[in-house]
């Protein structure tokens, strides 16, 4: 843990690997997570609808799933950290209304299961 999923509309030209790596690096720097435990992925949506207006719109939504037990302050810190990164690196093409948002979800620590097999095993 954590698991990071970045979802974005196809009309945003995003360098996903670079964005995920920057977020991972920032998450490690918070000292809340081990480097090897951060799993990130990006999903591009070709079909999407934002609102009801006939307007050019786009989105980038980051969902960070963490184990239970952290304070609201820590969760807010993580949310703001990820938002700052996606706001800085997320493209804003001319004529396009773009929304960036971050969601923190908690996964019950007591029911989470994981197996890790290192490269030497």
VMD Tcl script that draws the C-alpha trace (Angstrom):
set ca {
  {0.00 0.00 0.00}
  {-0.71 2.59 -1.19}
  {-2.33 2.13 -4.56}
  {-2.57 5.16 -6.84}
  {-4.85 5.27 -9.86}
  {-4.80 8.24 -12.20}
  {-7.79 8.40 -14.52}
  {-7.90 11.00 -17.27}
  {-9.85 12.01 -20.34}
  {-8.30 11.18 -23.70}
  {-8.19 14.84 -24.72}
  {-5.38 15.52 -22.22}
  {-1.87 14.85 -23.56}
  {-0.36 13.39 -20.39}
  {3.08 11.83 -19.95}
  {1.74 9.20 -17.57}
  {4.97 7.43 -16.60}
  {6.66 10.69 -15.65}
  {3.61 11.86 -13.71}
  {3.30 8.58 -11.79}
  {7.01 8.55 -10.96}
  {6.87 12.11 -9.63}
  {3.87 11.29 -7.43}
  {5.54 8.10 -6.18}
  {8.71 10.04 -5.33}
  {6.71 12.65 -3.42}
  {4.80 9.96 -1.51}
  {8.06 8.32 -0.44}
  {9.35 11.70 0.76}
  {6.40 11.98 3.19}
  {7.83 9.00 5.14}
  {4.36 7.46 5.34}
  {5.14 4.69 2.83}
  {7.96 2.39 1.77}
  {9.15 2.97 -1.78}
  {8.53 -0.61 -2.89}
  {4.96 -0.62 -1.57}
  {3.65 2.16 -3.83}
  {1.76 0.80 -6.83}
  {0.65 3.33 -9.45}
  {-1.21 3.08 -12.69}
  {-2.90 5.38 -15.21}
  {-6.10 4.76 -17.11}
  {-7.08 6.83 -20.14}
  {-10.78 7.15 -20.94}
  {-11.78 7.53 -24.57}
  {-15.47 7.69 -23.70}
  {-16.54 10.13 -20.99}
  {-19.05 12.90 -20.30}
  {-18.42 15.91 -18.07}
  {-21.61 17.71 -17.08}
  {-24.31 18.37 -19.66}
  {-23.12 21.44 -21.57}
  {-21.84 21.18 -25.09}
  {-18.36 22.38 -24.12}
  {-14.81 21.14 -24.47}
  {-13.95 19.69 -21.06}
  {-11.33 17.37 -19.61}
  {-10.46 15.75 -16.30}
  {-7.64 14.14 -14.39}
  {-8.69 12.29 -11.24}
  {-6.19 10.72 -8.85}
  {-7.36 8.13 -6.34}
  {-4.97 7.20 -3.55}
  {-5.96 4.12 -1.58}
  {-4.24 3.78 1.79}
  {-4.60 1.54 4.80}
  {-6.74 2.75 7.71}
  {-5.21 4.38 10.75}
  {-3.99 7.74 9.48}
  {-5.31 11.04 10.80}
  {-7.44 13.46 8.82}
  {-4.45 15.81 8.79}
  {-2.22 13.17 7.17}
  {-4.90 12.30 4.61}
  {-5.33 16.01 3.81}
  {-1.55 16.40 3.44}
  {-1.44 13.49 0.99}
  {-4.41 14.81 -0.97}
  {-2.92 18.28 -1.28}
  {0.49 16.85 -2.23}
  {-0.94 14.82 -5.10}
  {-3.16 17.71 -6.22}
  {-0.16 20.05 -6.34}
  {1.74 17.62 -8.57}
  {-1.10 16.93 -11.00}
  {-1.95 20.64 -11.13}
  {1.68 21.48 -11.92}
  {2.17 18.79 -14.57}
  {-1.33 18.24 -15.87}
  {-1.78 19.90 -19.24}
  {-4.20 22.76 -19.76}
  {-4.75 22.95 -23.53}
  {-6.15 26.25 -24.80}
  {-9.93 26.30 -25.10}
  {-10.36 23.32 -22.79}
  {-11.99 23.46 -19.35}
  {-9.88 21.09 -17.20}
  {-10.64 19.72 -13.74}
  {-8.00 18.13 -11.48}
  {-9.11 16.29 -8.36}
  {-7.79 13.88 -5.75}
  {-9.63 11.30 -3.70}
  {-8.27 9.46 -0.68}
  {-9.84 6.09 0.09}
  {-9.11 3.86 3.02}
  {-8.79 0.10 2.91}
  {-9.28 -1.84 6.12}
  {-5.90 -2.78 7.50}
  {-7.38 -5.85 9.17}
  {-8.66 -7.38 5.92}
  {-5.89 -6.39 3.48}
  {-3.77 -9.33 2.34}
  {-0.50 -9.17 0.43}
  {2.23 -11.54 -0.73}
  {5.59 -10.23 -1.91}
  {8.12 -12.34 -3.80}
  {11.42 -10.54 -4.26}
  {13.50 -10.97 -7.41}
  {15.84 -13.38 -5.61}
  {13.08 -15.86 -4.73}
}
mol new
graphics top color blue
foreach p $ca { graphics top sphere $p radius 0.5 }
foreach p [lrange $ca 0 end-1] q [lrange $ca 1 end] { graphics top cylinder $p $q radius 0.2 }
display resetview
